Amino acid sequence: MIIYNVTTQIDPSVHDEWLAWMKTIHIPDVMKTGYFIENRMLKVLGEEADGNTYSIQYTCKTMNDFLEYESKAAPKFREEYNRRYKDKFVIFRTLLEVV
């Protein structure tokens, strides 16, 4: 199993709207692609976190599922994300393998 982890620090000025959009639109739309079998959203805690950092984790069965998502679906989602929240977020993505 592969976990696609997207960590996002979101600007306080758009935090509430972003959080609602993520929960009701973006994450459900990503899941509708069929590449992932589950997801979860976690808030990052600790002194280094400014209170607006989240980890969104999507689980897929195989690396091929992830690679297909990356090539076929991700560009559209990233374009929309950038259009909505330009200059209001810092994001980094990691891949994890369940062992």
Buried (B, 14 or more C-beta within 10 A) or exposed (E): BBBBBBBBBBBEEBBEEBBEBBEEEBBEEBBEBEBBEEBEBEEBEEEEEEEBBBBBBBBBEEEEBBEBBBEEBBEEBEEBBEEBBEEBBEBEEEEEEEE
